[in-house]
Amino acid sequence: MSPTAPSARLPRALLIVLGILVVAFVATLVILLSVVRPPSYEPVPVPSVSRT
């Protein structure tokens, strides 16, 4: 495993690792966007005045 050894399997391992990282990153972005995104409806204030 010397640095000067021809790395024939390195591109495949790199592609696998990068693919896993990209999938994890996209999944994290989707989860974060679904959590941080404001709700589609407008927040309605509590009608405490109409109760009195």
C-alpha positions, 0 to 999 in steps of 0.5 A, a space after each residue: 500500500 505504498 503511495 506509488 503503487 498503481 491504484 486500479 481499484 481506487 476509482 471504484 472505491 472512490 465512486 462508491 464512497 462519493 455515491 454514498 456521501 452524495 446520497 446521504 447529503 441529499 437525504 439530509 438536505 431533503 429532511 432539513 428542508 422539510 423540517 425548516 420549511 414554513 407550513 403552507 398555511 398561514 398561522 392563525 392567531 388564537 381567537 381569545 378575544 372572541 371567547 370573552 
